[in-house]
């Protein structure tokens, strides 16, 4: 594989050598067989931290969520629902991310995935 930057793009991406795919802007990927062939690995970065009383939930999301939504916006959106409506909160977060992609990029939308676990 090879790493290169597409003119006008902000980040470097991983491609099959001399091809225009998969064009991933990451070093780790789960389930992407082409990316695995060109250097992506599924080994995660792991960070451990103590859960404190002021922590309400854990939010894990793909870069498609974070591209146009700030951390604070996501926390505020999820937090207004509470633990009994976690599905609705997660769906609204992903829907909002989708809308912002369309507004900012037209017909281009990155992967949008989110998981919320209330503590």
Steps between C-alpha positions, in 0.01 A plus 500: 500500500591865496416812694429816305308824520236581240515862378250705700469236775603581857648162594720227361327175403593135450454360147577181314823583315430693179120472550230738620359278777431453787619854588477457877599785729586270790757254622256256660193338354265221601357285224655677201679222313651726232638737761657208684690407182657847478606554858200573722483291814214409731710545815324771701652774706382437855470764769395416854343751734314496827128560476404783732158601634476796266524274193152422368565298184760378254467609138704328231454621144663481159669792331185560298334623819792716614565670166231767551383446860706617795550288808291743704215496248494119510506490880219757524288315244540156660471636853159658445345156442611310809563127534144388428514649147850404397386367160326827414806699610734292287270520198470878531877537525553294184218678316646838590842388380345386171319832451818694562693291249238574237502871585880526494596251228193463278460136404807368686448334839763311702419199716285598798496263796440568869464295816377649829519317832355662810694437820 
